[in-house]
Amino acid sequence: MKFIKFLLILFITFSYNIGNANDNIVYCDIDYIINNSVAGKDVNKNLEKIKKSNLAIFKKTEKNLKEKELKVIKQKNALSKEQYEKNVLTLRKEILDYKKSKKLKINKVNKMRIDAQILLLKKLNTILSEYSTKNSISIVLPKNNIIIGKSELDITAKIIKIVDSKVKKINLK
């Protein structure tokens, strides 16, 4: 009798799980979409231009500072000790100002990248929500958390087409 009750409980448990197995679960490569969508490529291209421009400015400023340093070193014996120390302090202040300016510009570019990614992720979230509702999908998982999955469950290509059609450009601030 106990054996029959055990089998009955086991059968009910498994039949309940089988009934819930109809949930539709898919996965999507978010990083790929961010980097390879039209909007993502545009953001990366614009940020790369800004980065190259900043790098050119940094190199020019560093070159000028090195020239000033050499000039101050050459004047060491020609100037009085007070004047030499004044020139060294001025040069150090310029170097510190340059380092602060460089750090601010780098942080600004990083913030622009993060803000653009957040905006793109918000739009992507809306698109994924609409897609999952339209296609009766219960769960959309990020691909980087999947160890093994059927390739039929990967919706990255479908989502990137939708993102490309709906999101053409992300404005950098």
Buried (B, 14 or more C-beta within 10 A) or exposed (E): EEEEEEEEEEEEEEEEEEEEEEEEEBBBBBEBBBEBBBBBEBBBEBBEEBBEEBEEEBEEBEEEBEEBBEEBEEEEEEBEEEEBEEBBEEBEEBBEEBEEBBEEBEEEBEEBBEBBBEBBBEBBEEBBEEBBEEEEBEEBEEBEEEEEEEEEBBBBEEBBEBBBEBBEEBEBE
